[in-house]
Amino acid sequence: MKRVGKTVEHKDKISVIVPVYHVEAYLKRCLDSILSQSYRNIEVILVNDGGTEEETAICLEYAAKDDRIIYVCQENQGLSAARNKGLSLATGDYLQFVDSDDWIFPEALEVLLRTASDIGADMVIFDVQYEWEGHSYLEKLSIKPGVYSPESILEQLAIPSIPPYAWNKFCLRSLYDGVLFPVGEKWEDVPTVIYPVSRAKRIAVLDKPLYHYYQRDDAITKQGMQDGSIHKWRFLQYAKRYDFLKTNYPEIAPAARTSLVRAGMSYYAYCLHERDRRQERQRVLSFIQSSEMGEGLSNTKVRLIRFGFCLLPDLTARIFRLKHKRKG
């Protein structure tokens, strides 16, 4: 992106991938926020993943009035498949994901591209504004704004002090070459974003909110909290991330191992009173108690709680679950 006087020459193209599924109440807000961006050289890849008739009508309406939209419709396969379809169609220099119940700030893409261009960064990570009906909350990143190596960001993801979302990481499209989100899984961002992060040479952290993350009552994450699947998927995806980091970045493995053990504890504690999950629970406990999971844990508190899981697992799990319920 070049500046000419006070104007901006919109040279680089940004691909914005928007999966659509059961969001008819929020879709127009999302699309309006993207199409009205101050930065105009964009393509909006709208992937209708088996949406409703109303959603289809909205998609067709917007595609007809703005030729920057690339619209594709497919049978419902889930968020990962929709994102993968979008990746296969993207032709931009840069990439931004936007979930269709969320929306972005008016100058978000311009700010992100300017930051990447001025600093020479392959990726820009930014703050997020959480939105509920009637109120909002600014989620500040736990690290200072600046330029970081991929190793530093991978460690922050592993701790985790940087959330693993794909949509708060604006990046070169080429960083996603050959990368696919796992289809049919939840918490799919966790093992996926580490690949583009690991490929980046310079990563900018921006102390500025640019994305509105809407908290729906029927969202996948809330459903996962209710049926307990969130504990399982978080554990499984943390395990994938740990395996990658252990092999490729062994110096970061202790941080990733600590988060994985903590996720395993949550999973075991949830399964404690579920009779049909006894075998599942035992496998998780054996994993927590394994010698590998006790090596070099980076958090003293997690180390002590793991010791309790090794000696008196059920009692420790009850206390662990009770304390986390109080925090919630």
N, C-alpha and C positions, 0 to 999 in steps of 0.2 A: 504494500500500500504506500503510495507517494502523496505528499502534501504539496499543493500548488497554491501558494499564498495562504489564504484562510480556508480554502476548499480542500477536499480530499479526492485524489484520483483513485477510483475504485477499480484497481487492476486485478488483485487476487480474488478468486471466487471461493465462496464459503458454501459447503454442502451442509444443510440442516436436515437431519433425519428425524421424522416424527411418526412413530407407530400409533395406530388408531384402533382402539377396541373399547367399546362401552363407555364412551366419554362424551356423548352428545351434548351434555349440559355444559361442558367446558371447552369443547373443540374450537368454537369460533374465537373465544378469548385467546387461546393459544396461537391460532393462525394469524389473528390480527396483530398480535405482539411481534410475530416474526416478519410478516409482510410489511409492517410499518417501520422496520428498522432504519436507522439513519444510514447504515451501510447498505447499498442497494444491490451489489453484485453477488447475489446468492442464488442457490437452487434449493428448493424445499422439496425433499423427497417424502411424500405422504404415502405411508404404507397402511392400507386398510386391511387389518388382520381379522377378517370375518366380522366386521362391525355391523351395527344395526342399519336398517333402511334409512333412518334419519341421518346417521353418520355418513352413509354413502352419499346421500343428497347434499350434505354440507361439503363433503370432499369434492364432489363434481361441480358444485356452485363456485367454490374458490378456485378450482383448477381452470374453470372456464373464464374467469375474469383476471387471472394473473398467470402469464406464461412462464413465470419462474418456478411454478409448481410442476413436479413430476409425480403423477398419481398412478399408483399400482394397487390392485386389489388381490388378496389371496385368502384361502381358507384359513380359519383360525388355527394358528400354531404356537401362539404365545409371543411374549415381548422379545425374546432372544431371536426368534425366527424373523420377526418383523425388522428388527435392527440389522440382522444379517442381510436381509433383502435390500435394505437401504444402503448398506455398505457396498453391495454388489453393483448398485446403480450410481453411486456417488462419483462425480468427476471434478469436484472442487479441489483447490489447493489446501484448504483447511476444512476441518470437520467439527460440527457441533450437534450433540444430541439434545432433543427437547421432548420430554414426555407430554402427551397430548392433554393432560389435565393440569399441566403447569404453564407458565408463561415467562417471558424474559423482559428485562428492562429495555427501554426504547433505544439506548445507544450501546447495548451489550456487545453486539458483534463488532462494532467500530472500535470500542475500547479494547476488546480482546485482540483484534488484529493489529491495532496500533501498538499494543504492548508487546506482542510477539515480534513485530517488525522492528521496533525501536531497540529491543533488548537482544534480538537474534535468538529468541526462544522457540523451540519446537512444540512446546506445550505451555498453556497458561491455566493455572488452577485458581479458583476464585471463591469468594464467600457466597452463601446462599441465604435467602430470606424464606423462612418457613411460614406458610400461610394456613390459617384455619378460618372458619366462618366467624368473622367479627374481630379477629386479632391476628397478629403476626409476631414472629421472633427471628432476629438476626443471628444466624449461626456463624460465628467467627472461626476462622481456621486457627489452629493451635500454634502455628509457626508464623514467624514474622515475614512480612512481604520482602521479596528479594529474588535472587536467581540461585537455583539449587542444581546439584547433580542428580541424575536418576537414582543413584544409591541412597542419597539423603531422603528423597521422596518415597522410595520403596520402604525405607525404615519407618517413616512416619505413617505410611499406610499399614504397616505390620503392627504398629504399637496398639491400637490405631489412633492417631491424632489427626489424620486427614481422612474424611469419609471416602469410601470406595466408589462413589457414584461416577458413572460415565459422563453424566451431563454437566458436571462442574469442572470438566477438563477439556478445554478447547485445544485442538492440536492439528498438526499437519495430517492430512488424510493418509499419507504414506505410512504413518506409524501403525495404522490398522491393516496394512497389507497382509493377507493371509490369516488374519485374526477373526475368529468367530465366537459369538456368544453361545454358551451351551444351551441347546434347545430343551425345553421341558423342565428346566430347573429354576429355583428361586435363589435370590441373592447372587444372581449371575454376574453382577458387576465385579464382585470380589476377586475371582480368579482371572477375570478378563482384562481389567484395566492395567494390571501389572505388566502386560506385554507392551502396550504403547509407551508406558512410563519407562520401561527398561530400554526401549529403543531410542528415546529422546537423548539429545546431547546436553541441552540446557532447558531447564524448566523454571518458568516464572511463577511466583506466588503473588497474587494480587489482593490487596487489602480493600476489596470493594465488592458489595453484593450486586450480582448481575442476573440472578435467576430466582424466580418465585416457585417454591416447591409446595404444592398444595396438598394438604393432609385430608384425604377423604375418609369418611367413616367406613366405606366399603373397599378401601384400598387393599392390595395384596399383602402389604406388611401388617396391617391391622388384623386381617383374616388369619395371618400366620401366628400372631400373638394369641388369638383366641383358640385355635386348634393345636397349638404347640409346634407346628411344622417349622416355624421360624428358628427354633433351637436346633432342629435337625439340619436344616439347610445352611445355617450359619456355620455349624461345625463342619459339615462336608466341604463347603467352599473355602473355609479357612484352611482345611487340610490340603486342598489343592494348591492354595497359595503357598503354604509352608513347604510343600514338596518342591515347588519351583524355586523358592528362595534358598532352600537348603542346598540344592544342586548348583545354582548359579551365583548366589550371593551368600556364602556360608557365614559371613560376618553379621548378616542380618537375621540369621536363623533363630538366635535366642529370643528376639522380639516377636518373631512370627510364632515361635513355639509357645511363648507365654500367652498370646492371644488365643491360640488353638486350645491350650489346656483350659483356659477360662471358658471358652465356648463349650468344651466337653463337659465341664462342670455344670453349666446351665442346662445342657441337654440331659445329663444324668438326673439332675434335680427335677426336671420336668417329668421324666419318665418314672420317677420313684413310685408314684401312686397309680400308674397305669399298668394294670395286670397284663394286658396284651403286649406290653413292651419289655417284658422281663429279659428276654434274650438280647434285645437291642440295647437295653441298659447295661447288661453284663459286658457286652462288647465294648461299649464306651468306657466303662470302668477299667477294663483291662488295658485299654489304650492310655487312659490317664495315668495308670499305675506303671506303665512300661518304663524301663530305664531311660529310653531316649527322651521321653517327655519330662524327665526330671533333670535333664542336663542344661545347666546354664540359664535357668529361667531368669528373665531380666527384672522381675518384679518380686520383691520380698513377700508381699501379702499373698500373691498367687502361689509362691513357693510353700508358704505355711499352710494355705488351704489345701493344696495338693497333698501335703503330708497327712492332713486329716482325712482326705479321701483314701489314702493308702491304709490308714489304721482303722478308722470308723466311718466308712463311706456313707452309710445311710443317715447317721446322725449329722455328719458334716453337711450332707446334701440338704437335709431339712433346715438347718441353720442358714445355709447359703441361700436357699429359696426364700425363706422368711425375710432375710435382710434385703434381698432384691425386690420383694413385693413392697416392703416399706418404702424403698427408694422410689419405686414406680408410683 
